């Protein structure tokens, strides 16, 4: 199994005929993703990558049965594209754009209340279930099928952890990049809950960053609600307080926001914590061994 996407997911791309969507849609197709078309307003009725192009998400869903969308739309228009997808009945929306206005995301969070849709991102590498479905920009070749779930705020550290595990012969059930912005569509707890319910995930790797309370809140939730072991890492040990690092979500606002403070709390709550990003794979092996999980 997997979380959120799998071999049965029918995927469309919004902004389909653009350069980036074209490249990543083709890569998704190459690994077996069931891409059924895309949306570019004004180009409905044409074909791209051998697939139909639609003017609206509603028409794409009606004609193809799509239930997942990758949004490759410029930041100022990204939230409107997500709302269009939600209104059309899309169940999983992946928002790649970096720089989506925070007030737009706040508006989206209010809009999607009570609606059955998972929004991953913005500022995310996306989601992949190896060998089955990829919606995003991650390098698919480093992922292999297995039983370890990955959830990360950082795209590059997601790749680093995955490559370390792959080198050790460990594969992934699914890998989810929740994005590093201060307001994101899906948080750690939502993904942890999905992995806990997935019978084919044995262990979860959770990678956080400085800024905000998400990681500690997720660790507290996990201690009370999860049976599966979690390996944790938080990036930004050397980041100075009060200075934004890389993107809007990565800023230390107080002593509890530092990487070391978060990792201390995670360790106290029972997570297997890697203090160095180069040791994430080793921490996974230790957690598997100590919990008697075969790999």
N, C-alpha and C positions, 0 to 999 in steps of 0.2 A: 504493500500500500504506500501511501504518501500523504502529504498534507497540501490541501488547496488545489493542486494541479496534478494530473496524471495522464496516462495514455488515452483516456477517453475525453479529455478536455478539448473543446473546439475553440480555437484561438483566432481572434482577429487583431489587427494592428490599426490603431488610429494614427493618422499621419502616414499611412501605409506607403505612399509613393515617394516620400522623402528619402534622402540619402541614408540616414541612420536607421530608419525603420526598415528600409530595403535590405541593408546589410544584415541586420539582426534577425529579420524574418527569415531570410535565406539560411542563416546559421541554425535557427530553430527547426526549420524544415529538414535540414541535413541530419539532425540527431533524432528525428522521428516525431517531432511535434505535429499535431494535427491542425495546421494552419488552414483556415477555410476561406480567408479573404481579408479585406481591409477596407478602411474608410478614408477617403480624401474628398471633402466637399468640392463639387464642381467636376469631378472625374468619374462619377457614377456611370455604370454601363461599360466602362473600359476594363481591361485586364492588366494585371501586373504580377510578375513572377508566375504567370500562368493561372492566376487566381482572380476572382471577380473583385472589382472595386465598387464601393457603394458611396452614396452621398451622405448617408446618415447611419448611425449605429442601429437604429430601429429597423431599417431596411436590411442591414447585414444580419441581424439576429433573426428576422422573419425568414430570410431566404436560406440561411446556413445553419441555424440552430446554435450559433456561437454562445458560449457561456463564460469566456475569459477574454479580456482585452489588454493589450499592451499599448500604453499611451505614449506615443513619441510626438508630442506636441510642445511648442515653445512654452516656457514657464508662465507667461501672462494668461495663456488660454488653457492651461492644463486642467484646472479645476472645472471649468465649464465642460471640458471633454469628459471628465470623470462623471459629472452629473448627468450628461447625456447617456453615458454607458449604464449608469444605475437606473435611469428612467426606462431604458430599453430592456432591462432584465438581466444584464450581465452580473454574474455572481462573484467574479474575481477580477479586480482592476489593478494593473501594475503601472505605476507612474514613475517614469525614468527621470524626468526633468529635475535639474538642480536649479535652485533660485525661485521656486514657486513662492509667491508672497504669503507670509504667515497669515495675514488676515483672510486670504482666500482659503487657506486650510481650515481656519476656524469656522468660516462660513460652510465649508464642506462637511465638517464634523456635525454641525447642527442639521444640515440638510439630510444626512444619511441616517439620522436617528430613527430606529424602528424599521430600517430597510435591510434586507438580507443580502449584503454585499461586503466582501472583504476588499479593502483598499490597501495595497502594499506600496509604500513610498509616501511622498516623493523622495528624490535624491537617493534612489535605490539602484543596486545592480540587477534587482529582480528576483525571480524565483526559478528554481530548477529541480525537477525530479529526474535524476540521471537516466538517460536512455528512453525517457518517455515524453517529457514536456519541458521546454524552456521558454520563459517569457522574460526577457531582459537582455543585459549586455555582458553577462559573465562569460569567461572562456569555457565553453562546454567540455573541452578536452581534458580538463583537470579533474572533473567529477567522475566518479564511478559508482555503480549501484551497490548499495549496502544498507546498513541498519543504524547509521548514526545521523541524527537530525542536527542541522546547523541553523542558528539564527544569529544575525549580526547587524549592528548599526553601521559597521565599516565594510565597504565593498572589498578593498584590497586585503584586509585582514581575514575576511571570509575566504578569499582565494588562498591566502597563505596557510590558513588552518587546513583547508581542504587538501592542498597539495602535500602538506605534511602527513595527513592521514592516508592519502592515496599511496605515498611512498612506503607506508607501513602495512599496506595491503588492506586498508579499511575504507569502506565505501559509505555513501550517504543515502538515506531514504529520501530526504528533500533538503534543500538549502534555501533559506529565506533571508533576504536583505531587507530589513524594515526601514532603512534610511536614517540619515543622521540629523534631519531637521528637528527644530524644537517641537513642532506639531506634526506628527506623522499619522498615517491612516491606520496602521496596525502596530500594536506595542508588543513587548516581549511576552507578556502574560497570555495574550491571544494565541501566539505561536506555541508557547510552552503547553498550553491546554490542548492544542491540536496534536502535538507530538505525544503527550501523555496518553491520548486516546488512540493513537495509531499502533496497532499490534505489531507492526514491522519496524518500529523504531525502538532501539534498546537503550540508547544514551543520547544526550543532547549536549552540544557545544554552544555556549552563549557568549558572544563577544560584544562588549560594550565600549563606551568611550566616556571621557570626562563630560560633565554637564548634565544636570537634571537628575531626578531620583529613580529613573526607570529600572536600572539594574538591581538596586537594592530592593525595590518594591517587588520585582520579579522573583528575586531569591526568597523573600519572605513568603510570597504566594506559593512558591515551589515547596518550601519546607512544610507548609500546611496541607498541600494538595497533591504532591507528586510522589510517585513510587520509583521513578527512573532517575539514575544518577545524572548530574549536570557538571560539565567542566566549564569553568568561567575564566574570562580574561577581560581586563579593561585597559584600553589604550590611553596613553597620555600621561605617563608617570612623570615626565620631565616638563610638562606644560605649566607655564606660570599663571597664577591666579589673575582673573580680570581681563585676560587677553583672548580674543576669539581665535581658535586654531582651526583653520581649514574651512569650516562652514558654520552656519548660524547656531547649530546645536552644541558645538564643542567649545564651551566656555565655562571655566570654573567660577561659580558665583559664591561659593562658601566652602568651608573645610570638608563638608560631607560630599562635595562634588568632585573631589580629587580622585585620581585613579587608585591610589593606595588605600584611601578611606573606603572606597567601594569594594575593593578586593578584600580588605580586612573584614568588612561586613558580610560579604558573600561566603568567605571561609568560615566565619562564625555560624552561618546558617546552614553549613553542611555541604557546600559546593567544593569540588576539586578545583583549586585555583592555580592557574599557570601565571607566574609573575613575570615571565618573559615570553614574548610572542613566539620565539624559536622553540619553546618547550610545550606548546599546545598539544602536539602529537603525542609527546611523552606522557602528558597528563591524561590524555584519553586512554592510552594503554594501561596506565595505573588504575584508572577508574574501572575499566573493563575487567582487569585482573582481580581487583579487590572485591568486585561485585559478582565474580564467578560467571561473567558473560562471555560466551564463546564467540570467537571472531575468525 
